[in-house]
Amino acid sequence: TDFEGAYGEGYIVSQAFRDAVERFDAGVHQFVPVEIRRKDGGLHDKRPFYVLRVTRLLNTINVAASPELRRVSGKPTDPVTDTTRFHFTKNATFSVHADRTAGMGLWRDVRSEHDIFVSQRLVDLLREGNTTGWAANYTFTEV
C-alpha cells in the first residue's frame, strides 16, 4: 500500500505517494523516514516509507457555495464566520475557493483541521501512478 491513514500524528506513505505530492508541493510538507518491518523482521519490500505531516493550513472552504455543510458546534442560526468549524460526513460535497488552492496538491483547512484536502490534479496523478491505500471520503469543487 502507498498510504496508511491510521497514524495519529501523520500518515505513512510510500516513495511513490511522496513523489506525487512533491510534484505540486515541493518542500512544503514534512516527510519523516520510517522503517516498516514484516513479521519475520525483514524490511518491507516497498520501501522507503515516510510519515507525512501536511503542514499547509488555509481557509479555503467556500461556505456560500456549500449548503450541505454541518457545523461542529453552535446553533444553526449563529452567524458563519471565517472560523466556524464544520464536520464532513462521508460522501459530503462542498466547494473550495479555487483562487486559494491554485497549483496546490495537499492542504488542511482551518474549518476542519483534521482532514486532508487533496486537489483533483493530485488525485489524478495518484490514480495514474496506481497508488493504493487511499480513498476520497468526500469531494469538492473549486469555484
Secondary structure, 3 states (H helix, E strand, C coil): CCEECCCCCCEEEEHHHHHHHHHHHCCCCEEEEECCECCCCCECCCCCEEEEECCCEECCECHHHCCCCEECCCCCCCCCCCCCCEECCCCCEEEECHHHHCCCCEEEECCEEEEEEECHHHHHHHHHCCCCCCCCCCEEEEC
